[in-house]
């Protein structure tokens, strides 16, 4: 629990896009609170608004109206460079497509967010090694992404998300490019990270992925359709 009693609080968030002469409401007056060390799944079909909500929570986009408080800061009206600084410090991203640099080693990929933090190379390398050990890839430090399996590449992406000790791990369809067995292994890793007091938000259309979360928020037509506790999460 933070000293604010929440980690994320969004109040009456709307996102409107102009398509020619038409206004498209991706989100409509959405409010929710997420506390530290929650494990939340955000679900919804294509076009429901879940990706728009993810982009706002991840400081990749700003709402048209409403407020977004991340810890003690209203980030809803920040400029792009300020949002970039928040992303680098507070949010670790895990994407379906891994988003790794193909010509860089595993170690260099994980170090990357720390370069923007201004840390020296020795410190960056130590922190990157530590998180790669945590995700059981300390024997793959010098490998390139194309020398790894899909599951190993996603573990590298998770290590990269963890390396800045972010307030939030935000995962977008993290098993989308993996076979079912590897997907289960990755979701078990997220459960382990939650047990280590990380706050995890997973955006997914998959019931199997959402089943690991302790709270499930369903979005439909830009509105929160339901928000409930998952009393028997998978582990």
QUIGI-V646038 format. One line per field, one symbol per residue. ss: DSSP state (A for helix, B for strand, O for the rest). phi: phi as a letter, one per 30 degrees, with the letter a starting at -180 (. if undefined). psi: psi as a letter, one per 40 degrees, with the letter a starting at -180 (. if undefined). Layout:
BEGIN
ss: ???
phi: ???
psi: ???
END
This chain:
BEGIN
ss: OOOOOOOBBBBBBBBBBBBOOBBBBBBBBBBBBBOOOOBBBBBOOOOOOAAAAAAAAOOOOOOOBBBBBBOOBBOOOOOAAAAAAAAAAABBBBBOOOOOOOOOBAAAAAAAAAAOOOOOAAAAAAAAAAAAAAOOOOOOOOOBAAAOOAAAAAAAAAAAAAOOOOOBBBBBOOOOOOOAAAAAAAAAAAAAAAAOOOOBBBBBOOAAAAOOOOBBBBBBOOBBBBBBBOOOOOO
phi: .ddciacbbcbhdbbbcccicccccdbbhdbabbcdidbccccldeidjddddeddddhdacddajbbcchcbdcdcddeddddddedccbccbcecihcddccdedddddedddddidddddeddddddddddcibdcbecdcedccdddddddddddddddchddbcccchdcdccddddedddddddddddddidcbbccaccdddddddcbbcccbhibddaabdcdbddb
psi: hieeeidhhhhfhihhihgbeihhhdigfhhihhiifihhhhiiihededdddddddefeiiidiiihhhbehhedeiiddddddddddehhhhidedfihdeiiddddddddddeeeiiddddddddddddddeffeefdeiideeiiddddddddddddddefidhhhhhfeedeiiddddddddddddddddeeihhhhhiehddddediehhhhhhfeihdihihhegii.
END
